Amino acid sequence: MPKPKSTPEVDDNSTDPVEIEPGTDIDPKTDAVVDDIMKNDGDEALEAQDKAAEEAVVMKSGRRERFRNFMADWWTSPRKRWGTIAGLLVVIAALAVVPLTRYTIAGLVLKAPVTVQVVDSKSGEPVSGATVELAGKTAQTEADGKAVLRIHAGSKTVKVSKKYYTGASKKELVTLSGSQNMFKVPVVALGRQVSIKVVNKITGKPLAGATVSAQGAKVKTDAKGLATLVMASSATTQSANVSLSGYNTAKVDVTAGVDLAKNTFSITPSGKLYFLSNLSGTIDVVKTNLDGTDRQTVLAGTGSEDPNSTSLLASRDWKYLALLSKRSGDNASVYLIDTTNGDKLTTIDEGNATFSLVGWSGDRFIYEVNRNTVSDWQSGQEALKSFDPATGHTLLLDQTQGSGTAENNYAKQTFTTPYLMDDQIVYAKNWQGQGYGVLNGKQAELDAIGADGSEHNVIKSFTPASYPATVYYSSISIGTQLYEPDGLYVQFSNAGQDDFYDYDDGKLTTDTNMTDAKFYQTPYPTYLLSPSGNGTFWSEQRDGKNTLFAGDGDAKNQKQIASLSDYNTYGWFTDNYLLVSKNSSELYIMPASGGTPLKITDYYKPAINYNGYGGGYGGL
């Protein structure tokens, strides 16, 4: 009677998966076990084995046609097909209930997970960074002192080694049950044990999983940010590196024989912050780490920059920067700095025009152009544009219209301040003119358009009363105030009467509660959206000081994170940190939940502010 190819060993109570390696030779001692199984399995198991043997003969002989006929006969006969399957299931079921002690050679074919925990022999504390060797496989222990390997079952020798610790070796029986394969190995420290703590430099919170490396010895911090480093007995200080994914590596000095506070080390989240600086005497673009270290000049100024209008606006993910700067000639130009591509500088727009930055809508930059060569009565004097850094293309979104013949007889359209609301740009078109009757038939508009030029629509047209024939200077105007991230107040003056509206979530409704005084005299905050759009950051004046708030994407569920503060809002860095400024010259970072700001650097703050700007950072 043919013997099975392999005999798996399974723990009665284990639910762990096991691995059976094909092609493994089986010791003759397995015969007794197989015979016992066959007595209980019956004819079905024997029939399954016979059929498997027949298939093997066909394959080895190379008689493919006979094998095809055999398989066709087997497949078309339900009795034979299900009989084979039933036989195999009986064999598997029989193997599953054979006690572990009867599989003396299970280690040749089966694997199981093994957990080895290395602990200090004195304190019992976990030892991280130790090398565990078991059955030819190695692994490093984590912060909890544990290393997990998957090996064959059987009697094995566990070996542990680490610098400044005695080596350890012990025999253990690896079973097929992962719950039973948990071995603790104590090691003896040969040097001086020093407690270390690692924290986030901005939040002060402990960091788990940080690696402290010193002279070939490594340890990892636990959930409390703690680790124990063993130094040479003769050493009082030891240079070390502290590293963690997502953080800058820090070089530190570990000191023996001191309290934990002196061996508490802070590391800074990785990332670069960009800002303007005139420390060199020119207005430069500079970058640093989030703690102000590794300061580098990205773009040196030429000396031609206008100190009042130079501006730098960062996209919410800090991938792109829009720079308005007069680096040469009579007019300023708009530039792009790509921080993902070696801080590459690209010219977005230039020429005989005045440029105004609007902000970032996703990865697209929005700006306005006032062309100096276009007369008041001509179309295209003002233009609204977007720039796509991915393609390098500029798109004309909209431009003003004009009519007339000369400076004393014209009607020209003008844009109000565009606001970035969700994925739209919302703006008004007004008219002004000189000459009798030049605005007859003209309408003001409230418009919306996507940054990619899609879904351009007129939200509402506003028709004024007719102007008397004696009126020479005339205008049709709409006023707008952004009062929340997706809320805009709209005012239309008509024949001495003000009509007010509320544009919210894409709908315009009449606002009967608004007054002229409230519309013009209320200080509306500038809401800064987080990179994900799930958070907002803003400030309100109270008792002459700033009160800082953070809320959700709609500026709801607000939380006061600072009161009577000298700090002003500046932006976000990821959704975890807030940027604030002080005295219009100092830049700080703090946790999004509030806390003590950490100074990053001094910087140059231009005179211009982008009130209502919510599409990026650096405009306040």
Secondary structure as a PSIPRED ss2 file (coil, helix, strand):
# PSIPRED VFORMAT (PSIPRED V4.0)

   1 M C   1.000  0.000  0.000
   2 P C   1.000  0.000  0.000
   3 K C   1.000  0.000  0.000
   4 P C   1.000  0.000  0.000
   5 K C   1.000  0.000  0.000
   6 S C   1.000  0.000  0.000
   7 T C   1.000  0.000  0.000
   8 P C   1.000  0.000  0.000
   9 E C   1.000  0.000  0.000
  10 V C   1.000  0.000  0.000
  11 D C   1.000  0.000  0.000
  12 D C   1.000  0.000  0.000
  13 N C   1.000  0.000  0.000
  14 S C   1.000  0.000  0.000
  15 T C   1.000  0.000  0.000
  16 D C   1.000  0.000  0.000
  17 P C   1.000  0.000  0.000
  18 V C   1.000  0.000  0.000
  19 E C   1.000  0.000  0.000
  20 I C   1.000  0.000  0.000
  21 E C   1.000  0.000  0.000
  22 P C   1.000  0.000  0.000
  23 G C   1.000  0.000  0.000
  24 T C   1.000  0.000  0.000
  25 D C   1.000  0.000  0.000
  26 I C   1.000  0.000  0.000
  27 D C   1.000  0.000  0.000
  28 P C   1.000  0.000  0.000
  29 K C   1.000  0.000  0.000
  30 T H   0.000  1.000  0.000
  31 D H   0.000  1.000  0.000
  32 A H   0.000  1.000  0.000
  33 V H   0.000  1.000  0.000
  34 V H   0.000  1.000  0.000
  35 D H   0.000  1.000  0.000
  36 D H   0.000  1.000  0.000
  37 I H   0.000  1.000  0.000
  38 M H   0.000  1.000  0.000
  39 K H   0.000  1.000  0.000
  40 N H   0.000  1.000  0.000
  41 D H   0.000  1.000  0.000
  42 G C   1.000  0.000  0.000
  43 D H   0.000  1.000  0.000
  44 E H   0.000  1.000  0.000
  45 A H   0.000  1.000  0.000
  46 L H   0.000  1.000  0.000
  47 E H   0.000  1.000  0.000
  48 A H   0.000  1.000  0.000
  49 Q H   0.000  1.000  0.000
  50 D H   0.000  1.000  0.000
  51 K H   0.000  1.000  0.000
  52 A H   0.000  1.000  0.000
  53 A H   0.000  1.000  0.000
  54 E H   0.000  1.000  0.000
  55 E H   0.000  1.000  0.000
  56 A H   0.000  1.000  0.000
  57 V H   0.000  1.000  0.000
  58 V H   0.000  1.000  0.000
  59 M H   0.000  1.000  0.000
  60 K H   0.000  1.000  0.000
  61 S H   0.000  1.000  0.000
  62 G C   1.000  0.000  0.000
  63 R C   1.000  0.000  0.000
  64 R H   0.000  1.000  0.000
  65 E H   0.000  1.000  0.000
  66 R H   0.000  1.000  0.000
  67 F H   0.000  1.000  0.000
  68 R H   0.000  1.000  0.000
  69 N H   0.000  1.000  0.000
  70 F H   0.000  1.000  0.000
  71 M H   0.000  1.000  0.000
  72 A H   0.000  1.000  0.000
  73 D H   0.000  1.000  0.000
  74 W H   0.000  1.000  0.000
  75 W H   0.000  1.000  0.000
  76 T H   0.000  1.000  0.000
  77 S C   1.000  0.000  0.000
  78 P H   0.000  1.000  0.000
  79 R H   0.000  1.000  0.000
  80 K H   0.000  1.000  0.000
  81 R H   0.000  1.000  0.000
  82 W H   0.000  1.000  0.000
  83 G H   0.000  1.000  0.000
  84 T H   0.000  1.000  0.000
  85 I H   0.000  1.000  0.000
  86 A H   0.000  1.000  0.000
  87 G H   0.000  1.000  0.000
  88 L H   0.000  1.000  0.000
  89 L H   0.000  1.000  0.000
  90 V H   0.000  1.000  0.000
  91 V H   0.000  1.000  0.000
  92 I H   0.000  1.000  0.000
  93 A H   0.000  1.000  0.000
  94 A H   0.000  1.000  0.000
  95 L H   0.000  1.000  0.000
  96 A H   0.000  1.000  0.000
  97 V C   1.000  0.000  0.000
  98 V C   1.000  0.000  0.000
  99 P C   1.000  0.000  0.000
 100 L H   0.000  1.000  0.000
 101 T H   0.000  1.000  0.000
 102 R H   0.000  1.000  0.000
 103 Y C   1.000  0.000  0.000
 104 T C   1.000  0.000  0.000
 105 I C   1.000  0.000  0.000
 106 A H   0.000  1.000  0.000
 107 G H   0.000  1.000  0.000
 108 L H   0.000  1.000  0.000
 109 V C   1.000  0.000  0.000
 110 L C   1.000  0.000  0.000
 111 K E   0.000  0.000  1.000
 112 A E   0.000  0.000  1.000
 113 P E   0.000  0.000  1.000
 114 V E   0.000  0.000  1.000
 115 T E   0.000  0.000  1.000
 116 V E   0.000  0.000  1.000
 117 Q E   0.000  0.000  1.000
 118 V E   0.000  0.000  1.000
 119 V E   0.000  0.000  1.000
 120 D E   0.000  0.000  1.000
 121 S C   1.000  0.000  0.000
 122 K C   1.000  0.000  0.000
 123 S C   1.000  0.000  0.000
 124 G C   1.000  0.000  0.000
 125 E C   1.000  0.000  0.000
 126 P E   0.000  0.000  1.000
 127 V C   1.000  0.000  0.000
 128 S C   1.000  0.000  0.000
 129 G C   1.000  0.000  0.000
 130 A C   1.000  0.000  0.000
 131 T E   0.000  0.000  1.000
 132 V E   0.000  0.000  1.000
 133 E E   0.000  0.000  1.000
 134 L E   0.000  0.000  1.000
 135 A C   1.000  0.000  0.000
 136 G C   1.000  0.000  0.000
 137 K E   0.000  0.000  1.000
 138 T E   0.000  0.000  1.000
 139 A E   0.000  0.000  1.000
 140 Q E   0.000  0.000  1.000
 141 T C   1.000  0.000  0.000
 142 E C   1.000  0.000  0.000
 143 A C   1.000  0.000  0.000
 144 D C   1.000  0.000  0.000
 145 G C   1.000  0.000  0.000
 146 K E   0.000  0.000  1.000
 147 A E   0.000  0.000  1.000
 148 V E   0.000  0.000  1.000
 149 L E   0.000  0.000  1.000
 150 R E   0.000  0.000  1.000
 151 I E   0.000  0.000  1.000
 152 H E   0.000  0.000  1.000
 153 A C   1.000  0.000  0.000
 154 G E   0.000  0.000  1.000
 155 S E   0.000  0.000  1.000
 156 K E   0.000  0.000  1.000
 157 T E   0.000  0.000  1.000
 158 V E   0.000  0.000  1.000
 159 K E   0.000  0.000  1.000
 160 V E   0.000  0.000  1.000
 161 S E   0.000  0.000  1.000
 162 K C   1.000  0.000  0.000
 163 K C   1.000  0.000  0.000
 164 Y C   1.000  0.000  0.000
 165 Y E   0.000  0.000  1.000
 166 T C   1.000  0.000  0.000
 167 G C   1.000  0.000  0.000
 168 A E   0.000  0.000  1.000
 169 S E   0.000  0.000  1.000
 170 K E   0.000  0.000  1.000
 171 K E   0.000  0.000  1.000
 172 E E   0.000  0.000  1.000
 173 L E   0.000  0.000  1.000
 174 V E   0.000  0.000  1.000
 175 T C   1.000  0.000  0.000
 176 L C   1.000  0.000  0.000
 177 S C   1.000  0.000  0.000
 178 G C   1.000  0.000  0.000
 179 S C   1.000  0.000  0.000
 180 Q C   1.000  0.000  0.000
 181 N C   1.000  0.000  0.000
 182 M E   0.000  0.000  1.000
 183 F E   0.000  0.000  1.000
 184 K E   0.000  0.000  1.000
 185 V E   0.000  0.000  1.000
 186 P E   0.000  0.000  1.000
 187 V E   0.000  0.000  1.000
 188 V C   1.000  0.000  0.000
 189 A E   0.000  0.000  1.000
 190 L C   1.000  0.000  0.000
 191 G C   1.000  0.000  0.000
 192 R E   0.000  0.000  1.000
 193 Q E   0.000  0.000  1.000
 194 V E   0.000  0.000  1.000
 195 S E   0.000  0.000  1.000
 196 I E   0.000  0.000  1.000
 197 K E   0.000  0.000  1.000
 198 V E   0.000  0.000  1.000
 199 V E   0.000  0.000  1.000
 200 N E   0.000  0.000  1.000
 201 K C   1.000  0.000  0.000
 202 I C   1.000  0.000  0.000
 203 T C   1.000  0.000  0.000
 204 G C   1.000  0.000  0.000
 205 K C   1.000  0.000  0.000
 206 P E   0.000  0.000  1.000
 207 L C   1.000  0.000  0.000
 208 A C   1.000  0.000  0.000
 209 G C   1.000  0.000  0.000
 210 A C   1.000  0.000  0.000
 211 T E   0.000  0.000  1.000
 212 V E   0.000  0.000  1.000
 213 S E   0.000  0.000  1.000
 214 A E   0.000  0.000  1.000
 215 Q C   1.000  0.000  0.000
 216 G C   1.000  0.000  0.000
 217 A E   0.000  0.000  1.000
 218 K E   0.000  0.000  1.000
 219 V E   0.000  0.000  1.000
 220 K E   0.000  0.000  1.000
 221 T C   1.000  0.000  0.000
 222 D C   1.000  0.000  0.000
 223 A C   1.000  0.000  0.000
 224 K C   1.000  0.000  0.000
 225 G C   1.000  0.000  0.000
 226 L E   0.000  0.000  1.000
 227 A E   0.000  0.000  1.000
 228 T E   0.000  0.000  1.000
 229 L E   0.000  0.000  1.000
 230 V E   0.000  0.000  1.000
 231 M E   0.000  0.000  1.000
 232 A C   1.000  0.000  0.000
 233 S C   1.000  0.000  0.000
 234 S C   1.000  0.000  0.000
 235 A C   1.000  0.000  0.000
 236 T C   1.000  0.000  0.000
 237 T E   0.000  0.000  1.000
 238 Q E   0.000  0.000  1.000
 239 S E   0.000  0.000  1.000
 240 A E   0.000  0.000  1.000
 241 N E   0.000  0.000  1.000
 242 V E   0.000  0.000  1.000
 243 S E   0.000  0.000  1.000
 244 L C   1.000  0.000  0.000
 245 S C   1.000  0.000  0.000
 246 G C   1.000  0.000  0.000
 247 Y E   0.000  0.000  1.000
 248 N C   1.000  0.000  0.000
 249 T C   1.000  0.000  0.000
 250 A E   0.000  0.000  1.000
 251 K E   0.000  0.000  1.000
 252 V E   0.000  0.000  1.000
 253 D E   0.000  0.000  1.000
 254 V E   0.000  0.000  1.000
 255 T E   0.000  0.000  1.000
 256 A C   1.000  0.000  0.000
 257 G C   1.000  0.000  0.000
 258 V C   1.000  0.000  0.000
 259 D C   1.000  0.000  0.000
 260 L H   0.000  1.000  0.000
 261 A H   0.000  1.000  0.000
 262 K H   0.000  1.000  0.000
 263 N H   0.000  1.000  0.000
 264 T E   0.000  0.000  1.000
 265 F E   0.000  0.000  1.000
 266 S E   0.000  0.000  1.000
 267 I E   0.000  0.000  1.000
 268 T C   1.000  0.000  0.000
 269 P E   0.000  0.000  1.000
 270 S C   1.000  0.000  0.000
 271 G C   1.000  0.000  0.000
 272 K E   0.000  0.000  1.000
 273 L E   0.000  0.000  1.000
 274 Y E   0.000  0.000  1.000
 275 F E   0.000  0.000  1.000
 276 L E   0.000  0.000  1.000
 277 S E   0.000  0.000  1.000
 278 N C   1.000  0.000  0.000
 279 L C   1.000  0.000  0.000
 280 S C   1.000  0.000  0.000
 281 G C   1.000  0.000  0.000
 282 T C   1.000  0.000  0.000
 283 I C   1.000  0.000  0.000
 284 D E   0.000  0.000  1.000
 285 V E   0.000  0.000  1.000
 286 V E   0.000  0.000  1.000
 287 K E   0.000  0.000  1.000
 288 T E   0.000  0.000  1.000
 289 N E   0.000  0.000  1.000
 290 L C   1.000  0.000  0.000
 291 D C   1.000  0.000  0.000
 292 G C   1.000  0.000  0.000
 293 T C   1.000  0.000  0.000
 294 D C   1.000  0.000  0.000
 295 R C   1.000  0.000  0.000
 296 Q E   0.000  0.000  1.000
 297 T E   0.000  0.000  1.000
 298 V E   0.000  0.000  1.000
 299 L E   0.000  0.000  1.000
 300 A C   1.000  0.000  0.000
 301 G C   1.000  0.000  0.000
 302 T C   1.000  0.000  0.000
 303 G C   1.000  0.000  0.000
 304 S C   1.000  0.000  0.000
 305 E C   1.000  0.000  0.000
 306 D C   1.000  0.000  0.000
 307 P C   1.000  0.000  0.000
 308 N C   1.000  0.000  0.000
 309 S C   1.000  0.000  0.000
 310 T C   1.000  0.000  0.000
 311 S E   0.000  0.000  1.000
 312 L E   0.000  0.000  1.000
 313 L E   0.000  0.000  1.000
 314 A E   0.000  0.000  1.000
 315 S C   1.000  0.000  0.000
 316 R C   1.000  0.000  0.000
 317 D C   1.000  0.000  0.000
 318 W C   1.000  0.000  0.000
 319 K C   1.000  0.000  0.000
 320 Y E   0.000  0.000  1.000
 321 L E   0.000  0.000  1.000
 322 A E   0.000  0.000  1.000
 323 L E   0.000  0.000  1.000
 324 L E   0.000  0.000  1.000
 325 S E   0.000  0.000  1.000
 326 K C   1.000  0.000  0.000
 327 R C   1.000  0.000  0.000
 328 S C   1.000  0.000  0.000
 329 G C   1.000  0.000  0.000
 330 D C   1.000  0.000  0.000
 331 N C   1.000  0.000  0.000
 332 A C   1.000  0.000  0.000
 333 S E   0.000  0.000  1.000
 334 V E   0.000  0.000  1.000
 335 Y E   0.000  0.000  1.000
 336 L E   0.000  0.000  1.000
 337 I E   0.000  0.000  1.000
 338 D E   0.000  0.000  1.000
 339 T C   1.000  0.000  0.000
 340 T C   1.000  0.000  0.000
 341 N C   1.000  0.000  0.000
 342 G C   1.000  0.000  0.000
 343 D C   1.000  0.000  0.000
 344 K E   0.000  0.000  1.000
 345 L E   0.000  0.000  1.000
 346 T E   0.000  0.000  1.000
 347 T E   0.000  0.000  1.000
 348 I E   0.000  0.000  1.000
 349 D E   0.000  0.000  1.000
 350 E C   1.000  0.000  0.000
 351 G C   1.000  0.000  0.000
 352 N C   1.000  0.000  0.000
 353 A E   0.000  0.000  1.000
 354 T E   0.000  0.000  1.000
 355 F E   0.000  0.000  1.000
 356 S E   0.000  0.000  1.000
 357 L E   0.000  0.000  1.000
 358 V E   0.000  0.000  1.000
 359 G E   0.000  0.000  1.000
 360 W E   0.000  0.000  1.000
 361 S E   0.000  0.000  1.000
 362 G C   1.000  0.000  0.000
 363 D C   1.000  0.000  0.000
 364 R E   0.000  0.000  1.000
 365 F E   0.000  0.000  1.000
 366 I E   0.000  0.000  1.000
 367 Y E   0.000  0.000  1.000
 368 E E   0.000  0.000  1.000
 369 V E   0.000  0.000  1.000
 370 N E   0.000  0.000  1.000
 371 R E   0.000  0.000  1.000
 372 N C   1.000  0.000  0.000
 373 T C   1.000  0.000  0.000
 374 V C   1.000  0.000  0.000
 375 S C   1.000  0.000  0.000
 376 D C   1.000  0.000  0.000
 377 W C   1.000  0.000  0.000
 378 Q C   1.000  0.000  0.000
 379 S C   1.000  0.000  0.000
 380 G C   1.000  0.000  0.000
 381 Q C   1.000  0.000  0.000
 382 E E   0.000  0.000  1.000
 383 A E   0.000  0.000  1.000
 384 L E   0.000  0.000  1.000
 385 K E   0.000  0.000  1.000
 386 S E   0.000  0.000  1.000
 387 F E   0.000  0.000  1.000
 388 D E   0.000  0.000  1.000
 389 P C   1.000  0.000  0.000
 390 A C   1.000  0.000  0.000
 391 T C   1.000  0.000  0.000
 392 G C   1.000  0.000  0.000
 393 H E   0.000  0.000  1.000
 394 T E   0.000  0.000  1.000
 395 L E   0.000  0.000  1.000
 396 L E   0.000  0.000  1.000
 397 L E   0.000  0.000  1.000
 398 D E   0.000  0.000  1.000
 399 Q E   0.000  0.000  1.000
 400 T C   1.000  0.000  0.000
 401 Q C   1.000  0.000  0.000
 402 G E   0.000  0.000  1.000
 403 S E   0.000  0.000  1.000
 404 G E   0.000  0.000  1.000
 405 T E   0.000  0.000  1.000
 406 A E   0.000  0.000  1.000
 407 E C   1.000  0.000  0.000
 408 N C   1.000  0.000  0.000
 409 N E   0.000  0.000  1.000
 410 Y E   0.000  0.000  1.000
 411 A E   0.000  0.000  1.000
 412 K E   0.000  0.000  1.000
 413 Q E   0.000  0.000  1.000
 414 T E   0.000  0.000  1.000
 415 F E   0.000  0.000  1.000
 416 T C   1.000  0.000  0.000
 417 T C   1.000  0.000  0.000
 418 P C   1.000  0.000  0.000
 419 Y E   0.000  0.000  1.000
 420 L E   0.000  0.000  1.000
 421 M E   0.000  0.000  1.000
 422 D C   1.000  0.000  0.000
 423 D C   1.000  0.000  0.000
 424 Q E   0.000  0.000  1.000
 425 I E   0.000  0.000  1.000
 426 V E   0.000  0.000  1.000
 427 Y E   0.000  0.000  1.000
 428 A E   0.000  0.000  1.000
 429 K E   0.000  0.000  1.000
 430 N E   0.000  0.000  1.000
 431 W E   0.000  0.000  1.000
 432 Q E   0.000  0.000  1.000
 433 G E   0.000  0.000  1.000
 434 Q E   0.000  0.000  1.000
 435 G C   1.000  0.000  0.000
 436 Y C   1.000  0.000  0.000
 437 G C   1.000  0.000  0.000
 438 V C   1.000  0.000  0.000
 439 L C   1.000  0.000  0.000
 440 N C   1.000  0.000  0.000
 441 G C   1.000  0.000  0.000
 442 K C   1.000  0.000  0.000
 443 Q C   1.000  0.000  0.000
 444 A E   0.000  0.000  1.000
 445 E E   0.000  0.000  1.000
 446 L E   0.000  0.000  1.000
 447 D E   0.000  0.000  1.000
 448 A E   0.000  0.000  1.000
 449 I E   0.000  0.000  1.000
 450 G E   0.000  0.000  1.000
 451 A C   1.000  0.000  0.000
 452 D C   1.000  0.000  0.000
 453 G C   1.000  0.000  0.000
 454 S C   1.000  0.000  0.000
 455 E C   1.000  0.000  0.000
 456 H C   1.000  0.000  0.000
 457 N E   0.000  0.000  1.000
 458 V E   0.000  0.000  1.000
 459 I E   0.000  0.000  1.000
 460 K E   0.000  0.000  1.000
 461 S E   0.000  0.000  1.000
 462 F E   0.000  0.000  1.000
 463 T C   1.000  0.000  0.000
 464 P C   1.000  0.000  0.000
 465 A C   1.000  0.000  0.000
 466 S C   1.000  0.000  0.000
 467 Y C   1.000  0.000  0.000
 468 P C   1.000  0.000  0.000
 469 A C   1.000  0.000  0.000
 470 T C   1.000  0.000  0.000
 471 V C   1.000  0.000  0.000
 472 Y C   1.000  0.000  0.000
 473 Y E   0.000  0.000  1.000
 474 S E   0.000  0.000  1.000
 475 S E   0.000  0.000  1.000
 476 I E   0.000  0.000  1.000
 477 S C   1.000  0.000  0.000
 478 I E   0.000  0.000  1.000
 479 G E   0.000  0.000  1.000
 480 T E   0.000  0.000  1.000
 481 Q E   0.000  0.000  1.000
 482 L E   0.000  0.000  1.000
 483 Y E   0.000  0.000  1.000
 484 E E   0.000  0.000  1.000
 485 P C   1.000  0.000  0.000
 486 D C   1.000  0.000  0.000
 487 G E   0.000  0.000  1.000
 488 L E   0.000  0.000  1.000
 489 Y E   0.000  0.000  1.000
 490 V E   0.000  0.000  1.000
 491 Q E   0.000  0.000  1.000
 492 F E   0.000  0.000  1.000
 493 S E   0.000  0.000  1.000
 494 N E   0.000  0.000  1.000
 495 A C   1.000  0.000  0.000
 496 G C   1.000  0.000  0.000
 497 Q E   0.000  0.000  1.000
 498 D E   0.000  0.000  1.000
 499 D E   0.000  0.000  1.000
 500 F E   0.000  0.000  1.000
 501 Y E   0.000  0.000  1.000
 502 D E   0.000  0.000  1.000
 503 Y E   0.000  0.000  1.000
 504 D E   0.000  0.000  1.000
 505 D C   1.000  0.000  0.000
 506 G C   1.000  0.000  0.000
 507 K E   0.000  0.000  1.000
 508 L E   0.000  0.000  1.000
 509 T E   0.000  0.000  1.000
 510 T E   0.000  0.000  1.000
 511 D C   1.000  0.000  0.000
 512 T C   1.000  0.000  0.000
 513 N C   1.000  0.000  0.000
 514 M C   1.000  0.000  0.000
 515 T C   1.000  0.000  0.000
 516 D H   0.000  1.000  0.000
 517 A H   0.000  1.000  0.000
 518 K H   0.000  1.000  0.000
 519 F H   0.000  1.000  0.000
 520 Y H   0.000  1.000  0.000
 521 Q H   0.000  1.000  0.000
 522 T C   1.000  0.000  0.000
 523 P C   1.000  0.000  0.000
 524 Y C   1.000  0.000  0.000
 525 P C   1.000  0.000  0.000
 526 T C   1.000  0.000  0.000
 527 Y C   1.000  0.000  0.000
 528 L E   0.000  0.000  1.000
 529 L E   0.000  0.000  1.000
 530 S C   1.000  0.000  0.000
 531 P C   1.000  0.000  0.000
 532 S C   1.000  0.000  0.000
 533 G C   1.000  0.000  0.000
 534 N C   1.000  0.000  0.000
 535 G E   0.000  0.000  1.000
 536 T E   0.000  0.000  1.000
 537 F E   0.000  0.000  1.000
 538 W E   0.000  0.000  1.000
 539 S E   0.000  0.000  1.000
 540 E E   0.000  0.000  1.000
 541 Q E   0.000  0.000  1.000
 542 R E   0.000  0.000  1.000
 543 D C   1.000  0.000  0.000
 544 G C   1.000  0.000  0.000
 545 K E   0.000  0.000  1.000
 546 N E   0.000  0.000  1.000
 547 T E   0.000  0.000  1.000
 548 L E   0.000  0.000  1.000
 549 F E   0.000  0.000  1.000
 550 A E   0.000  0.000  1.000
 551 G E   0.000  0.000  1.000
 552 D E   0.000  0.000  1.000
 553 G C   1.000  0.000  0.000
 554 D C   1.000  0.000  0.000
 555 A C   1.000  0.000  0.000
 556 K C   1.000  0.000  0.000
 557 N C   1.000  0.000  0.000
 558 Q C   1.000  0.000  0.000
 559 K E   0.000  0.000  1.000
 560 Q E   0.000  0.000  1.000
 561 I E   0.000  0.000  1.000
 562 A E   0.000  0.000  1.000
 563 S E   0.000  0.000  1.000
 564 L E   0.000  0.000  1.000
 565 S E   0.000  0.000  1.000
 566 D C   1.000  0.000  0.000
 567 Y E   0.000  0.000  1.000
 568 N E   0.000  0.000  1.000
 569 T E   0.000  0.000  1.000
 570 Y E   0.000  0.000  1.000
 571 G E   0.000  0.000  1.000
 572 W E   0.000  0.000  1.000
 573 F E   0.000  0.000  1.000
 574 T C   1.000  0.000  0.000
 575 D C   1.000  0.000  0.000
 576 N C   1.000  0.000  0.000
 577 Y E   0.000  0.000  1.000
 578 L E   0.000  0.000  1.000
 579 L E   0.000  0.000  1.000
 580 V E   0.000  0.000  1.000
 581 S E   0.000  0.000  1.000
 582 K E   0.000  0.000  1.000
 583 N C   1.000  0.000  0.000
 584 S C   1.000  0.000  0.000
 585 S C   1.000  0.000  0.000
 586 E E   0.000  0.000  1.000
 587 L E   0.000  0.000  1.000
 588 Y E   0.000  0.000  1.000
 589 I E   0.000  0.000  1.000
 590 M E   0.000  0.000  1.000
 591 P E   0.000  0.000  1.000
 592 A C   1.000  0.000  0.000
 593 S C   1.000  0.000  0.000
 594 G C   1.000  0.000  0.000
 595 G C   1.000  0.000  0.000
 596 T C   1.000  0.000  0.000
 597 P C   1.000  0.000  0.000
 598 L E   0.000  0.000  1.000
 599 K E   0.000  0.000  1.000
 600 I E   0.000  0.000  1.000
 601 T E   0.000  0.000  1.000
 602 D E   0.000  0.000  1.000
 603 Y C   1.000  0.000  0.000
 604 Y C   1.000  0.000  0.000
 605 K C   1.000  0.000  0.000
 606 P C   1.000  0.000  0.000
 607 A C   1.000  0.000  0.000
 608 I C   1.000  0.000  0.000
 609 N C   1.000  0.000  0.000
 610 Y C   1.000  0.000  0.000
 611 N C   1.000  0.000  0.000
 612 G C   1.000  0.000  0.000
 613 Y C   1.000  0.000  0.000
 614 G C   1.000  0.000  0.000
 615 G C   1.000  0.000  0.000
 616 G C   1.000  0.000  0.000
 617 Y E   0.000  0.000  1.000
 618 G C   1.000  0.000  0.000
 619 G C   1.000  0.000  0.000
 620 L C   1.000  0.000  0.000
